[in-house]
Amino acid sequence: MSLTRKQFLQRLLLAGCGFALPGTLRAQSDPAPEYDFYFTRLMYESGDWDVDQRMPSNVLNSLIEYTSLNVDPDERIVPLADPEMLLAPFCYLAGHKLVEFTAAETRNFRDYVNRGGFVFVDDCNHDIDGLFARSFETQMVKLFGEDCLQKLPDDHDLYRCFFQFDELPVTSFELNGWGDDLVHDYLKAIVVDGRIAVLYSNKDFGCEWDYDYRNKRWLAIDNTKFAVNIVIYALTS
């Protein structure tokens, strides 16, 4: 019996890294089969989508460093309104300003999520009631209904699917007096068929990981390890 792409990735990671990865894997189209993973940033019309420009290369470097995945080293930027985004194994959406999807953006976001896609959404304002947070959450209610965003429990597979995390990492931006000056002790998620389809953060991870990957050696603890968990969960859940 032939393996689906995600089944192949699961076996690859089990063999190369020695970690048990949960979940039933589903087939997914891939326009670039020579890579196990590529990073897709979603461009949307209403806000400042082009934030934390060094973050993707840093995350990609960590995936190369810690996993057996064959990783495309270049970030891909795709308009949310473009059907090409429906083929991405992982999408990233972030910003500070208004999130108000066009009709085409709404259709693609809903279809991508309902068909098994994974979107990591990061609030660069790292607050609860700022413009990005309020407008993005309003969009999710329109697409998926009231209470669609639920608190992610501390024992979720996301926290142990590769590296083990006993608690959600704190970002330095939460402690600087920026935004609401709060430490956000949980993430939210939209869950479809038992798996995270939209992972939503008010912690500003993008800014936390927005440095030249060559400077990682100066960190006492590599703060991009949680990004590795997010990607591995997206690929194997």
N, C-alpha and C positions, 0 to 999 in steps of 0.2 A: 504494500500500500504506500503510495507516495505521501510525502510530508507536506503540510501547508508551510507557508513562509514562517509563521510564528512558531510552529512546532520545531522547525529547523533551528530557529533562534534559541528556543528554550534548550534544546539538546546541546547546542554550541556553548551556551553559557554554563550549563551544568558541567560540561566536560572541561571547559577552560577555567572556571572560577570556583567550582566546588560548592555552589549555593543552590539550595532547593527553591525553585521558582513556581509559584502557585498558578492555578487558573486553567481554564480550557481555552485553547488557542483557535483563532479563526483565520481563514484565508483572507488576504487583502491584496488588492492590485498594487503594483509598484512600478512606476515608470523608470526606475533605475535599479534593476535587479542586481547589478554588480556591487551595490552597497547594502549592508544590513540596516543601516540607519542614515538618515539625513535630516537636518534641522530646518524646519520651515517656519518662517516668521510671517504672520498674517498682516497684510496691509489693509487698513479700512479707511473709509473716506472721511469720517467725522472727526477724528482725533489725531494725536501725535503718536502714531504707531512706531516710529523710528527712534526708539529709546535704547539705552544700554547697549551701544553698538559693539562693544568688545565682549559682551557676555557669551554670545553663541560660540565664538572660537575657543573660549575658556572651557565651556562645557564639553565641546567636542574633543578638546585635548584630554580632558579627564576620562571620557569614554574610551579613548585610545589607550590611555595610561592604565586604566583599571580593568577593562573588559577585553573579550576576544572578538568583539564586533568589528566588522569591516565598515569604517565610518567615513562618510563623505566629509572632508575637512572644510568645505565651504558652506556657509549659510545660504539658504535659498529664501528669497522674498517673493511671496505670491499674494496677489490681491485676494481678499476673502470672496470677492464677487466672481473670481475665476474658477471654473469647474476643476481646474488642475489641483486645487487644494484638497479636493475629495480623495485624492490618491496618496496623500502624505501620511506617513506612519505616526507623525507627531507634529502638532502645531503649537506655536507660541503667539500669544496676543497680550500686549501690554500698553501702558500709556499713563498720562496724567489727566487728560481732558475728557471731553464728551465722547461717549460711545452711543451712537445711534445708527443702527445698521440700515442700509438701503434694502430694497426689496430683494435684490440678487444676493446681498450679503446675508440677509435673514434666511433665505432659502438654503444657501450652501451650508451655513452654520448648523441649521437644524438637521439637514440631511447627513452631514458629516458625523454629527454626534449620534444620531439614531442608527447609523450604519456601522457603528463600532469604532469611530475615530476617537482621538484623545487630544484635548486642547488644554494647555497649561496657561492660565490667565493670571497675570501679576499686576497688582495695583501699585504703580510707581509712587503714588502719594503716601503709601502705607498708612492710610487712615480708614475710618469706618464710614464716615458720612461725607467724604469729599466727592468731587464731581465725577471722577472715574468710577468710584465704587457705586454711587447712587445710580448713575446712568447704565453701567454694565448690569447691575443686579435687576434693574427695570427691564432691560432687554431679555434677560434670562426668564423672568416671569412671563413676559409676552410669548416667548417661544415654548416654554416648558411648564408653565403654570405656577401657582402660588406654592411657596415652600419647596421649590425645586432644589435650592441650594441648602444642603444639610451639613451640619458639623461633622467633620471626619473624626471618628473615634481614635483614641491613642493606640489601640492595638491593631490598627488596620495594616494589611499586608504591605502597603506603601512604605512603612517604616522598617521593614525587615526583608524586602524582596532582594536586596543585594547587600548593602551595609546595614548594620543593626543600629537603630536609633531608639533610645529609651524615651526621648521626648523630642518635640519639634524644635529644630535649631532656631536660635534667636539671631536676628540680623542686627548689625551695628547701627543701622539707620533707625531702628525702633528705639534706640537708647540715646539718640543725639539731640532730642528736643525738636526734631522735624515732625511734620504731620501732626498726629494726635499725641505723640510721645507716649504711646502705649506699646506694651509687648503683647502681640497677638499670639495666644497660646493654642490656637487651633487653625486648621484650614477648613474650607468648605468644598463641597463637591456636588455635582449632579451625577447620579448613579443610574446607569441604564443596563438592564439585564445583569445586575449584580456586580458590575465593574464601574470604576470611575470613568466617566466620559468627559467631564469638565472639572479640572482641578483649579480652585480659585484661592488666591493668596492676597492678603492685605499686608504682607510682610516686606514687600519690595526686595525679593530675592534677586531680581534682575540687576539692581544697583549693587547688591552685595557681591555678585559674581562678575561685575563689570570692571575687570582689570586685565592687564596683559598677562596671558597665561604663564609667561616666563617669570613673573613675580610671585607665583604661587609658592616657590621654595622658601619665601620669607615668612610664610604663615606657620604658626605653631600647629594648627589643625587645618587641614584642607577643607574649606567651606563649600567646595563644589561637590562633595560626596553625596549630599542630599539631591543634587541635580541628577547624579547618576541613578539614584533610586527612582526618581520620577521617570526617567527615560526607560529604565528596565521594566518598570511597572507598565508603562504605556505599550511596550513591545510584547509583553508576555502575559498580560492579564486576559 
